[in-house]
Amino acid sequence: MNASPRTAPTPAAAARPYDAERVRRDFPILTRTINGRPLTYLDSAASSQRPEAVLRAMNDYETHSHSNVHRGVHTLSQDATAAFEGARERVRRFLNAHSTREIVFVRGTTEAINLVAQSYARPRFGPGDEILITALEHHANIVPWLMVCEQTGCSLVVAPINGRGEVILEEYLARLSARTRLVAMAQVSNALGTVLPVQEMIAAARARGVPVLLDAAQAVPHQPVDVRALDCDFLAFSGHKLYGPTGIGVLYGREALLASMPPWQGGGDMILTVSFERATYNELPWKFEAGTPNMVGAVGLAAAIDYLEGLGIEAVGAHEHALLQSATRQLEEIPGLTIIGTAAEKAAVISFTLEGIHPHDLGTILDAEGVAVRTGHHCAMPVMEFFRVPATARASFACYNTREDVTRLVAAVQRAREVFA
Ligand SMILES: Cc1ncc(COP(=O)(O)O)c(C=O)c1O
C-alpha cells in the first residue's frame, strides 16, 4: 500500500481550547472513587486508560466481526482480516511510514526490541562490534542487547547522562565509532521524562552509516512521531501507553532492513509453503507475525490513534506540559522534596523523592487519598543507581488529567509529609 498524507487534527479540534474536563468524561474508569475519593490517575506512563471509543470499537469487533484472519474465505474471516489490515494501515498513517510492509504487529515495545535484537543484531554482530545505548534506557532497551552480547560476543556501550538527566551529546558522539553497529535509544525517558534530542542523534549515527532503533513507547502519546522525518531505521511502541489495549504494539522497520532479516518465530501465517524439508517465508510484514495475531488489540489500537489524533496530539502535549510545569512549581516548594530529572526538555513525567519517606510508603499514602502514582525503579535500575536512590515516586500526565489532579497530588504529598513528620 502506498503512502498517503499524514492525518492532521481536524481544524475544529485545533481551534477549540483544550477542555480536559470534557476529555476526562470520555474515560469511564475515571468516574471511579478510590478509598472514597475521586480517582486522580497519574500513572499513565505505565499504562494509560482507554476512552469509551476504544472500548466500543473492541466490543463491536468481538460482537460482530470476530473470526481468524487471512486464512478464511467466509465473510467473518474477511471482516476480521479487513479490520486487522485496516488497523495496520491506520498505524502506517500515524507514523507516516512508506508502506504497511514496514508495520509489524507485536505484543508491545518489549517484543519489538527483542525482535530486532534476535533477527537483526544476532545474525550480524560479533566480537569487536558495539551496540550504543544511553544511560536513560528502560530495561526493555537494555536486556535484549545484553542477551545479544552474550550470544555473539559484541559489546554494549552506554552514552552517559548529566545531573539533570540529559544525555551528554558530546559523550554520545564520542562513542559513535567505526565499531558501532546499532544505536538503540528512547525518545522520551520513562523514569525521568527527559526528551532526548533524537533528531540530532539519529542524524549523527546515520551520517556514519549506523542504523538507529527508537524506543518511542513514551513519545507517541505526547508528540507527533514521523518515521520519515526522524529518518530512523526501527521504531517501537506499545498500544497500552497510547490509550489502547495491552498485548498489542508495533515495530516499524525500514522495508529494506526488514526484508534482509530472517523470521524470528516460526509457525502459521508467516510461511508461503511448508514441507518436512523446508519452509519458505511469507512477505512482509507477515513474515514476522507467526500464529494468530491479536486482532481485537489491533482494532483497539487503531481506535486509540483515531481518538488521540481527534484531540490533536500537539494540543494534548501542550496541555500535559502546562500540567507538568504547574506540578513542578508546586512540588518544588514542599520541604524535603527532590525532583529527580530536571532536563530542559521534559514530557509528562515528574519523578521525586520525599526526605524520610520511602517512595512505596509515599505511594500508599497517596493511594489512600485517591491519587495513583507509580513507585519503584520504573524498570530503569541504572537511572536509579546514577541518582543514588533506590526508587522514586512518579506522577505522569495524560490527555485526561486536569489542574484539579495536580492540586490533589500536591495536597496528598503534603499530607504524607505531615503523617511522617
Ligand atoms: C521507554 C519504555 N520502553 C519500553 C517499555 C516497555 O513497554 P512494554 O512493557 O509495553 O513492552 C516501557 C514501559 O514502561 C517504556 O516506558
The ligand as a MOL file (V3000), in Angstrom:
LIG
                    3D

  0  0  0     0  0            999 V3000
M  V30 BEGIN CTAB
M  V30 COUNTS 16 16 0 0 0
M  V30 BEGIN ATOM
M  V30 1 C 10.5510 3.7620 27.4860 0
M  V30 2 C 9.9130 2.3930 27.5880 0
M  V30 3 N 10.3740 1.3960 26.8260 0
M  V30 4 C 9.8460 0.1750 26.8610 0
M  V30 5 C 8.8000 -0.1280 27.7010 0
M  V30 6 C 8.2300 -1.4940 27.7120 0
M  V30 7 O 6.9190 -1.4660 27.1970 0
M  V30 8 P 6.0070 -2.7690 27.2390 0
M  V30 9 O 6.0210 -3.2580 28.6440 0
M  V30 10 O 4.6610 -2.2750 26.8050 0
M  V30 11 O 6.5890 -3.7440 26.2820 0
M  V30 12 C 8.3000 0.8720 28.5340 0
M  V30 13 C 7.2250 0.5720 29.5050 0
M  V30 14 O 7.1520 1.1860 30.5500 0
M  V30 15 C 8.8670 2.1720 28.4700 0
M  V30 16 O 8.4020 3.1610 29.2350 0
M  V30 END ATOM
M  V30 BEGIN BOND
M  V30 1 1 1 2
M  V30 2 1 2 3
M  V30 3 2 2 15
M  V30 4 2 3 4
M  V30 5 1 4 5
M  V30 6 1 5 6
M  V30 7 2 5 12
M  V30 8 1 6 7
M  V30 9 1 7 8
M  V30 10 2 8 9
M  V30 11 1 8 10
M  V30 12 1 8 11
M  V30 13 1 12 13
M  V30 14 1 12 15
M  V30 15 2 13 14
M  V30 16 1 15 16
M  V30 END BOND
M  V30 END CTAB
M  END
